[in-house]
């Protein structure tokens, strides 16, 4: 019996070697579809040729107030967009599914307050309605500012701790580069595949393809409810510290 097994193995091995010898490099070459040509920006900050420019200082035509869809009313000074807490959150007019996002933000050098009341804002990678509903990437002064670590800058709010804290001092510009994969749902509304996020904070990866448990929650546990494409929302947080600013916001749909 053992000789029969050995013979079978030898024959199988010989067949594999013969097929390998007959194989050609062309057998594993794929020629189509040809990827589209994208011209990269001159630096990592610059938008590539296929990006949608969400804000570059030329107005807020891509944005609206989150609560009533009226024209966005935050303050523009040159190429800088500053939160106006009087008017509340703003969101993109366009909805997105999967994308690459670049956004820069700055906490004022004169910032006051501590913990969550120090330069607080948020980037909702998919906004699911009024208020703070959605999937929030936290924006906060995390330079020598103690708070709960699943609520510091670079966290997906109250779901995951950043892998590092590369935050710069108040008054200096910070950069987020995000790859967002939207969740998918079954016909009965149950979650099929979870939302995923990869986040680079000032060039340092702080979230590595993290699978979210659902929309982020201030109180309670997250859970999924079926939804489709969604806008991106910027938060006007209700803390009493000086408002922070954004600039150079662009997105590539994937």
VENNORRA-V777167 format. One record per residue. N is the residue number from 1. PSI is psi in radians with two decimals (none if undefined). NEAR is the number of other C-alpha atoms within 12 Angstrom. D_FIRST is the distance of its C-alpha to the first C-alpha in Angstrom with 1 decimal. Layout:
N:PSI:NEAR:D_FIRST
N:PSI:NEAR:D_FIRST
This chain:
1:-0.79:7:0.0
2:-0.54:8:3.8
3:-0.59:9:5.4
4:-0.73:10:5.1
5:-0.75:11:6.4
6:-0.73:12:8.7
7:-0.73:13:9.9
8:-0.74:14:10.7
9:-0.72:14:12.6
10:-0.70:14:14.3
11:-0.73:14:15.5
12:-0.70:14:16.7
13:-0.71:14:18.5
14:-0.71:14:20.1
15:-0.73:14:21.3
16:-0.77:14:22.8
17:-0.70:13:24.6
18:-0.75:12:25.9
19:-0.64:12:27.3
20:-0.66:13:28.8
21:-0.52:11:30.5
22:-0.31:12:31.9
23:2.65:12:33.3
24:2.67:10:37.0
25:-0.59:10:39.2
26:-0.37:9:41.0
27:-0.47:10:37.9
28:0.28:8:38.6
29:2.31:8:42.4
30:2.24:10:44.4
31:-0.29:9:48.1
32:2.65:7:49.4
33:2.63:6:51.0
34:2.18:7:53.2
35:2.51:8:54.3
36:2.65:9:58.1
37:2.22:9:60.2
38:2.19:12:61.7
39:2.09:13:64.3
40:2.80:15:63.9
41:2.85:14:66.9
42:-0.53:10:68.6
43:3.03:9:67.5
44:-0.34:18:64.9
45:-0.45:26:67.8
46:2.48:25:68.8
47:2.39:28:67.5
48:3.00:23:65.3
49:-0.42:17:66.6
50:0.19:20:64.7
51:2.65:25:65.8
52:2.12:25:68.1
53:1.98:29:70.9
54:-0.56:35:71.6
55:2.22:34:74.4
56:0.30:28:76.0
57:-0.06:24:79.6
58:0.35:19:80.8
59:3.06:23:81.0
60:0.63:30:79.0
61:-0.29:22:78.6
62:0.01:29:74.8
63:2.76:30:75.5
64:2.83:28:77.2
65:2.38:34:78.0
66:-0.53:33:75.0
67:-0.53:23:77.0
68:0.11:19:79.2
69:0.31:23:77.9
70:2.91:21:81.3
71:2.44:21:81.6
72:2.44:33:80.2
73:0.35:27:83.0
74:2.94:35:81.6
75:2.33:26:83.6
76:2.29:21:83.2
77:1.76:17:84.7
78:-2.17:16:83.7
79:0.35:21:79.9
80:2.31:26:79.5
81:2.09:33:78.9
82:2.37:37:80.1
83:2.34:37:79.2
84:1.76:26:82.2
85:-0.37:28:81.6
86:-0.60:20:84.5
87:-0.24:25:82.6
88:-2.93:32:79.1
89:2.67:39:75.6
90:2.74:44:75.2
91:2.78:45:72.2
92:2.55:37:71.2
93:-0.55:25:72.5
94:2.53:23:69.1
95:2.66:24:65.9
96:2.80:31:62.6
97:-1.53:28:58.9
98:2.44:28:56.8
99:2.96:31:58.7
100:2.24:31:59.5
101:2.38:42:62.7
102:2.27:39:65.0
103:2.43:41:67.9
104:2.52:36:70.2
105:2.72:42:72.2
106:2.23:39:74.8
107:2.39:37:76.3
108:2.53:28:80.0
109:-0.46:21:80.9
110:0.30:18:83.4
111:2.48:28:80.9
112:3.11:22:81.7
113:3.05:22:79.9
114:2.85:22:76.8
115:-2.29:26:73.3
116:-0.15:31:72.7
117:0.72:28:76.4
118:1.56:35:76.2
119:0.64:43:75.7
120:2.33:43:73.5
121:-2.96:44:72.2
122:2.63:45:68.9
123:1.93:44:67.1
124:1.88:41:65.6
125:-0.37:50:62.7
126:2.01:41:62.9
127:2.32:38:66.1
128:0.44:30:65.8
129:-2.86:24:69.4
130:2.93:22:72.6
131:-2.45:26:72.9
132:0.62:36:69.9
133:2.32:34:67.1
134:-2.78:40:64.1
135:1.85:44:61.7
136:2.21:43:63.8
137:2.04:52:63.3
138:2.43:45:65.8
139:2.20:43:68.7
140:2.66:51:70.6
141:1.94:45:72.2
142:0.39:37:69.4
143:1.82:28:71.1
144:0.68:18:72.0
145:1.87:27:72.3
146:2.32:20:70.4
147:3.13:23:69.0
148:2.38:21:65.8
149:-0.34:25:63.0
150:0.32:31:61.5
151:0.19:33:64.9
152:3.00:41:65.6
153:2.39:51:65.7
154:-0.16:46:62.3
155:2.64:42:61.0
156:1.90:46:60.0
157:2.09:41:62.5
158:0.31:30:61.4
159:-0.59:33:57.7
160:2.45:32:56.5
161:2.39:25:57.9
162:2.60:34:58.3
163:-0.30:24:56.0
164:2.96:25:59.2
165:1.53:30:63.0
166:0.40:24:64.3
167:2.47:34:67.5
168:2.99:25:70.7
169:2.67:23:74.2
170:2.47:27:76.4
171:-0.27:21:78.3
172:2.57:22:75.4
173:2.43:26:73.3
174:2.70:37:69.7
175:2.34:34:67.0
176:2.32:43:64.2
177:2.13:38:61.6
178:2.40:39:59.4
179:2.06:31:56.4
180:2.24:40:56.5
181:2.03:30:53.8
182:2.66:40:55.3
183:2.76:34:53.4
184:2.77:24:52.2
185:2.61:20:52.5
186:2.94:16:51.0
187:-0.52:11:53.2
188:0.06:11:53.9
189:-0.16:15:55.3
190:2.69:17:52.5
191:2.26:22:51.3
192:-0.92:18:48.4
193:2.44:19:48.3
194:2.81:28:50.5
195:2.56:37:53.2
196:2.55:31:52.3
197:2.34:40:54.7
198:2.26:35:54.5
199:2.20:38:57.8
200:2.22:34:59.2
201:1.95:36:62.4
202:0.69:28:64.5
203:-0.02:24:61.4
204:2.25:22:59.3
205:2.20:26:56.4
206:-0.32:32:57.2
207:2.13:35:54.9
208:1.57:26:51.5
209:0.78:23:50.3
210:2.36:28:51.3
211:1.99:22:50.5
212:2.64:36:53.7
213:-0.03:26:53.7
214:-3.06:37:56.5
215:2.58:37:60.1
216:2.55:35:61.6
217:2.39:27:63.9
218:-0.72:21:66.8
219:2.34:12:66.4
220:3.10:11:63.3
221:2.52:15:59.6
222:2.65:22:58.6
223:2.66:20:57.1
224:2.52:28:56.5
225:2.44:24:58.7
226:2.35:24:58.1
227:2.93:30:60.1
228:-2.67:21:60.2
229:2.60:26:61.6
230:2.67:30:64.1
231:2.91:37:66.9
232:2.39:44:66.9
233:2.44:43:69.5
234:2.34:49:71.5
235:2.37:45:72.8
236:1.55:37:76.4
237:2.64:32:75.8
238:0.17:24:78.5
239:2.93:24:78.8
240:0.02:21:82.2
241:2.92:27:81.2
242:2.49:30:82.2
243:2.54:39:80.3
244:3.08:43:77.6
245:2.79:43:77.2
246:2.78:41:74.6
247:2.93:35:74.5
248:1.16:33:72.4
249:2.09:38:70.1
250:2.80:35:67.8
251:2.56:38:64.7
252:2.11:26:62.0
253:2.43:24:60.3
254:none:16:56.5
